[in-house]
Amino acid sequence: MSDLNRGIMKFKGADKPVVVAVSAVIILSSIAILIMWALNSAYAI
């Protein structure tokens, strides 16, 4: 069992590169959306 198959992602195949890439894209895009929302709320861009 790899280290990626522990913690939150406790399902079979959690260490596949496709699953890791998709989850990374989702997390990074949500962070970018939150930053853009914060900038739009704070400043009139």
mmCIF file as gemmi writes it, N, C-alpha and C atoms, coordinates in Angstrom:
data_model
loop_
_atom_site.group_PDB
_atom_site.id
_atom_site.type_symbol
_atom_site.label_atom_id
_atom_site.label_alt_id
_atom_site.label_comp_id
_atom_site.label_asym_id
_atom_site.label_entity_id
_atom_site.label_seq_id
_atom_site.pdbx_PDB_ins_code
_atom_site.Cartn_x
_atom_site.Cartn_y
_atom_site.Cartn_z
_atom_site.occupancy
_atom_site.B_iso_or_equiv
_atom_site.pdbx_formal_charge
_atom_site.auth_seq_id
_atom_site.auth_asym_id
_atom_site.pdbx_PDB_model_num
ATOM 1 N N . MET Axp A 1 ? 0.856 -1.186 0 1 0 ? 1 A 1
ATOM 2 C CA . MET Axp A 1 ? 0 0 0 1 0 ? 1 A 1
ATOM 3 C C . MET Axp A 1 ? 0.895 1.239 0 1 0 ? 1 A 1
ATOM 4 N N . SER Axp A 2 ? 0.619 2.137 -0.932 1 0 ? 2 A 1
ATOM 5 C CA . SER Axp A 2 ? 1.42 3.353 -0.994 1 0 ? 2 A 1
ATOM 6 C C . SER Axp A 2 ? 0.905 4.372 0.021 1 0 ? 2 A 1
ATOM 7 N N . ASP Axp A 3 ? 1.679 5.421 0.194 1 0 ? 3 A 1
ATOM 8 C CA . ASP Axp A 3 ? 1.289 6.454 1.143 1 0 ? 3 A 1
ATOM 9 C C . ASP Axp A 3 ? 0.073 7.242 0.67 1 0 ? 3 A 1
ATOM 10 N N . LEU Axp A 4 ? -0.158 7.27 -0.645 1 0 ? 4 A 1
ATOM 11 C CA . LEU Axp A 4 ? -1.311 8.003 -1.153 1 0 ? 4 A 1
ATOM 12 C C . LEU Axp A 4 ? -2.621 7.271 -0.902 1 0 ? 4 A 1
ATOM 13 N N . ASN Axp A 5 ? -2.555 6.012 -0.531 1 0 ? 5 A 1
ATOM 14 C CA . ASN Axp A 5 ? -3.752 5.227 -0.284 1 0 ? 5 A 1
ATOM 15 C C . ASN Axp A 5 ? -4.148 5.272 1.192 1 0 ? 5 A 1
ATOM 16 N N . ARG Axp A 6 ? -3.668 6.274 1.896 1 0 ? 6 A 1
ATOM 17 C CA . ARG Axp A 6 ? -4.01 6.433 3.307 1 0 ? 6 A 1
ATOM 18 C C . ARG Axp A 6 ? -4.628 7.804 3.52 1 0 ? 6 A 1
ATOM 19 N N . GLY Axp A 7 ? -5.094 8.06 4.701 1 0 ? 7 A 1
ATOM 20 C CA . GLY Axp A 7 ? -5.655 9.367 5.012 1 0 ? 7 A 1
ATOM 21 C C . GLY Axp A 7 ? -7.042 9.531 4.426 1 0 ? 7 A 1
ATOM 22 N N . ILE Axp A 8 ? -7.266 10.644 3.733 1 0 ? 8 A 1
ATOM 23 C CA . ILE Axp A 8 ? -8.597 10.956 3.204 1 0 ? 8 A 1
ATOM 24 C C . ILE Axp A 8 ? -8.956 10.019 2.06 1 0 ? 8 A 1
ATOM 25 N N . MET Axp A 9 ? -7.992 9.75 1.182 1 0 ? 9 A 1
ATOM 26 C CA . MET Axp A 9 ? -8.276 8.959 -0.022 1 0 ? 9 A 1
ATOM 27 C C . MET Axp A 9 ? -8.108 7.469 0.284 1 0 ? 9 A 1
ATOM 28 N N . LYS Axp A 10 ? -9.056 6.92 1 1 0 ? 10 A 1
ATOM 29 C CA . LYS Axp A 10 ? -9 5.513 1.397 1 0 ? 10 A 1
ATOM 30 C C . LYS Axp A 10 ? -9.831 4.667 0.455 1 0 ? 10 A 1
ATOM 31 N N . PHE Axp A 11 ? -9.462 4.625 -0.804 1 0 ? 11 A 1
ATOM 32 C CA . PHE Axp A 11 ? -10.137 3.739 -1.73 1 0 ? 11 A 1
ATOM 33 C C . PHE Axp A 11 ? -9.112 3.119 -2.65 1 0 ? 11 A 1
ATOM 34 N N . LYS Axp A 12 ? -9.491 2.025 -3.23 1 0 ? 12 A 1
ATOM 35 C CA . LYS Axp A 12 ? -8.568 1.297 -4.095 1 0 ? 12 A 1
ATOM 36 C C . LYS Axp A 12 ? -8.302 2.103 -5.359 1 0 ? 12 A 1
ATOM 37 N N . GLY Axp A 13 ? -7.055 2.253 -5.715 1 0 ? 13 A 1
ATOM 38 C CA . GLY Axp A 13 ? -6.678 3.011 -6.886 1 0 ? 13 A 1
ATOM 39 C C . GLY Axp A 13 ? -6.461 4.486 -6.607 1 0 ? 13 A 1
ATOM 40 N N . ALA Axp A 14 ? -6.344 4.862 -5.344 1 0 ? 14 A 1
ATOM 41 C CA . ALA Axp A 14 ? -6.144 6.266 -5 1 0 ? 14 A 1
ATOM 42 C C . ALA Axp A 14 ? -4.756 6.755 -5.388 1 0 ? 14 A 1
ATOM 43 N N . ASP Axp A 15 ? -3.847 5.827 -5.658 1 0 ? 15 A 1
ATOM 44 C CA . ASP Axp A 15 ? -2.489 6.23 -5.997 1 0 ? 15 A 1
ATOM 45 C C . ASP Axp A 15 ? -2.248 6.256 -7.504 1 0 ? 15 A 1
ATOM 46 N N . LYS Axp A 16 ? -3.319 6.144 -8.296 1 0 ? 16 A 1
ATOM 47 C CA . LYS Axp A 16 ? -3.165 6.251 -9.75 1 0 ? 16 A 1
ATOM 48 C C . LYS Axp A 16 ? -2.828 7.694 -10.115 1 0 ? 16 A 1
ATOM 49 N N . PRO Axp A 17 ? -1.937 7.896 -11.072 1 0 ? 17 A 1
ATOM 50 C CA . PRO Axp A 17 ? -1.582 9.273 -11.448 1 0 ? 17 A 1
ATOM 51 C C . PRO Axp A 17 ? -2.758 10.088 -11.952 1 0 ? 17 A 1
ATOM 52 N N . VAL Axp A 18 ? -3.714 9.448 -12.608 1 0 ? 18 A 1
ATOM 53 C CA . VAL Axp A 18 ? -4.881 10.178 -13.12 1 0 ? 18 A 1
ATOM 54 C C . VAL Axp A 18 ? -5.715 10.723 -11.966 1 0 ? 18 A 1
ATOM 55 N N . VAL Axp A 19 ? -5.928 9.921 -10.951 1 0 ? 19 A 1
ATOM 56 C CA . VAL Axp A 19 ? -6.732 10.348 -9.801 1 0 ? 19 A 1
ATOM 57 C C . VAL Axp A 19 ? -6.017 11.47 -9.059 1 0 ? 19 A 1
ATOM 58 N N . VAL Axp A 20 ? -4.71 11.342 -8.903 1 0 ? 20 A 1
ATOM 59 C CA . VAL Axp A 20 ? -3.936 12.378 -8.218 1 0 ? 20 A 1
ATOM 60 C C . VAL Axp A 20 ? -3.968 13.677 -9.016 1 0 ? 20 A 1
ATOM 61 N N . ALA Axp A 21 ? -3.852 13.59 -10.343 1 0 ? 21 A 1
ATOM 62 C CA . ALA Axp A 21 ? -3.858 14.79 -11.182 1 0 ? 21 A 1
ATOM 63 C C . ALA Axp A 21 ? -5.222 15.473 -11.152 1 0 ? 21 A 1
ATOM 64 N N . VAL Axp A 22 ? -6.291 14.701 -11.22 1 0 ? 22 A 1
ATOM 65 C CA . VAL Axp A 22 ? -7.637 15.289 -11.199 1 0 ? 22 A 1
ATOM 66 C C . VAL Axp A 22 ? -7.898 15.985 -9.867 1 0 ? 22 A 1
ATOM 67 N N . SER Axp A 23 ? -7.524 15.348 -8.773 1 0 ? 23 A 1
ATOM 68 C CA . SER Axp A 23 ? -7.739 15.97 -7.471 1 0 ? 23 A 1
ATOM 69 C C . SER Axp A 23 ? -6.878 17.215 -7.308 1 0 ? 23 A 1
ATOM 70 N N . ALA Axp A 24 ? -5.655 17.199 -7.844 1 0 ? 24 A 1
ATOM 71 C CA . ALA Axp A 24 ? -4.801 18.385 -7.769 1 0 ? 24 A 1
ATOM 72 C C . ALA Axp A 24 ? -5.39 19.535 -8.568 1 0 ? 24 A 1
ATOM 73 N N . VAL Axp A 25 ? -5.935 19.24 -9.745 1 0 ? 25 A 1
ATOM 74 C CA . VAL Axp A 25 ? -6.549 20.29 -10.57 1 0 ? 25 A 1
ATOM 75 C C . VAL Axp A 25 ? -7.769 20.866 -9.869 1 0 ? 25 A 1
ATOM 76 N N . ILE Axp A 26 ? -8.574 20.023 -9.26 1 0 ? 26 A 1
ATOM 77 C CA . ILE Axp A 26 ? -9.764 20.506 -8.553 1 0 ? 26 A 1
ATOM 78 C C . ILE Axp A 26 ? -9.37 21.408 -7.386 1 0 ? 26 A 1
ATOM 79 N N . ILE Axp A 27 ? -8.375 20.994 -6.622 1 0 ? 27 A 1
ATOM 80 C CA . ILE Axp A 27 ? -7.95 21.778 -5.462 1 0 ? 27 A 1
ATOM 81 C C . ILE Axp A 27 ? -7.342 23.106 -5.892 1 0 ? 27 A 1
ATOM 82 N N . LEU Axp A 28 ? -6.455 23.07 -6.886 1 0 ? 28 A 1
ATOM 83 C CA . LEU Axp A 28 ? -5.8 24.301 -7.33 1 0 ? 28 A 1
ATOM 84 C C . LEU Axp A 28 ? -6.788 25.269 -7.982 1 0 ? 28 A 1
ATOM 85 N N . SER Axp A 29 ? -7.74 24.74 -8.741 1 0 ? 29 A 1
ATOM 86 C CA . SER Axp A 29 ? -8.719 25.63 -9.361 1 0 ? 29 A 1
ATOM 87 C C . SER Axp A 29 ? -9.655 26.24 -8.32 1 0 ? 29 A 1
ATOM 88 N N . SER Axp A 30 ? -9.999 25.497 -7.29 1 0 ? 30 A 1
ATOM 89 C CA . SER Axp A 30 ? -10.855 26.066 -6.249 1 0 ? 30 A 1
ATOM 90 C C . SER Axp A 30 ? -10.107 27.151 -5.474 1 0 ? 30 A 1
ATOM 91 N N . ILE Axp A 31 ? -8.807 26.969 -5.251 1 0 ? 31 A 1
ATOM 92 C CA . ILE Axp A 31 ? -8.015 28.007 -4.592 1 0 ? 31 A 1
ATOM 93 C C . ILE Axp A 31 ? -7.952 29.259 -5.469 1 0 ? 31 A 1
ATOM 94 N N . ALA Axp A 32 ? -7.759 29.068 -6.77 1 0 ? 32 A 1
ATOM 95 C CA . ALA Axp A 32 ? -7.703 30.208 -7.689 1 0 ? 32 A 1
ATOM 96 C C . ALA Axp A 32 ? -9.039 30.946 -7.725 1 0 ? 32 A 1
ATOM 97 N N . ILE Axp A 33 ? -10.134 30.21 -7.715 1 0 ? 33 A 1
ATOM 98 C CA . ILE Axp A 33 ? -11.462 30.842 -7.701 1 0 ? 33 A 1
ATOM 99 C C . ILE Axp A 33 ? -11.662 31.645 -6.42 1 0 ? 33 A 1
ATOM 100 N N . LEU Axp A 34 ? -11.229 31.1 -5.293 1 0 ? 34 A 1
ATOM 101 C CA . LEU Axp A 34 ? -11.364 31.821 -4.03 1 0 ? 34 A 1
ATOM 102 C C . LEU Axp A 34 ? -10.522 33.091 -4.018 1 0 ? 34 A 1
ATOM 103 N N . ILE Axp A 35 ? -9.317 33.035 -4.592 1 0 ? 35 A 1
ATOM 104 C CA . ILE Axp A 35 ? -8.464 34.224 -4.648 1 0 ? 35 A 1
ATOM 105 C C . ILE Axp A 35 ? -9.098 35.285 -5.544 1 0 ? 35 A 1
ATOM 106 N N . MET Axp A 36 ? -9.617 34.869 -6.693 1 0 ? 36 A 1
ATOM 107 C CA . MET Axp A 36 ? -10.26 35.829 -7.594 1 0 ? 36 A 1
ATOM 108 C C . MET Axp A 36 ? -11.51 36.435 -6.952 1 0 ? 36 A 1
ATOM 109 N N . TRP Axp A 37 ? -12.286 35.63 -6.24 1 0 ? 37 A 1
ATOM 110 C CA . TRP Axp A 37 ? -13.469 36.142 -5.557 1 0 ? 37 A 1
ATOM 111 C C . TRP Axp A 37 ? -13.07 37.149 -4.48 1 0 ? 37 A 1
ATOM 112 N N . ALA Axp A 38 ? -12 36.842 -3.75 1 0 ? 38 A 1
ATOM 113 C CA . ALA Axp A 38 ? -11.542 37.751 -2.689 1 0 ? 38 A 1
ATOM 114 C C . ALA Axp A 38 ? -11.053 39.062 -3.278 1 0 ? 38 A 1
ATOM 115 N N . LEU Axp A 39 ? -10.319 38.994 -4.396 1 0 ? 39 A 1
ATOM 116 C CA . LEU Axp A 39 ? -9.843 40.226 -5.024 1 0 ? 39 A 1
ATOM 117 C C . LEU Axp A 39 ? -10.999 41.039 -5.577 1 0 ? 39 A 1
ATOM 118 N N . ASN Axp A 40 ? -11.979 40.395 -6.15 1 0 ? 40 A 1
ATOM 119 C CA . ASN Axp A 40 ? -13.153 41.116 -6.671 1 0 ? 40 A 1
ATOM 120 C C . ASN Axp A 40 ? -13.967 41.73 -5.541 1 0 ? 40 A 1
ATOM 121 N N . SER Axp A 41 ? -14 41.085 -4.395 1 0 ? 41 A 1
ATOM 122 C CA . SER Axp A 41 ? -14.738 41.627 -3.265 1 0 ? 41 A 1
ATOM 123 C C . SER Axp A 41 ? -14.003 42.8 -2.618 1 0 ? 41 A 1
ATOM 124 N N . ALA Axp A 42 ? -12.684 42.732 -2.598 1 0 ? 42 A 1
ATOM 125 C CA . ALA Axp A 42 ? -11.903 43.754 -1.919 1 0 ? 42 A 1
ATOM 126 C C . ALA Axp A 42 ? -11.669 44.979 -2.811 1 0 ? 42 A 1
ATOM 127 N N . TYR Axp A 43 ? -11.447 44.743 -4.09 1 0 ? 43 A 1
ATOM 128 C CA . TYR Axp A 43 ? -11.122 45.829 -5.006 1 0 ? 43 A 1
ATOM 129 C C . TYR Axp A 43 ? -12.08 45.804 -6.179 1 0 ? 43 A 1
ATOM 130 N N . ALA Axp A 44 ? -12.284 46.96 -6.764 1 0 ? 44 A 1
ATOM 131 C CA . ALA Axp A 44 ? -13.128 47.045 -7.953 1 0 ? 44 A 1
ATOM 132 C C . ALA Axp A 44 ? -12.25 46.797 -9.182 1 0 ? 44 A 1
ATOM 133 N N . ILE Axp A 45 ? -12.127 45.528 -9.557 1 0 ? 45 A 1
ATOM 134 C CA . ILE Axp A 45 ? -11.29 45.166 -10.7 1 0 ? 45 A 1
ATOM 135 C C . ILE Axp A 45 ? -12.14 45.18 -11.964 1 0 ? 45 A 1
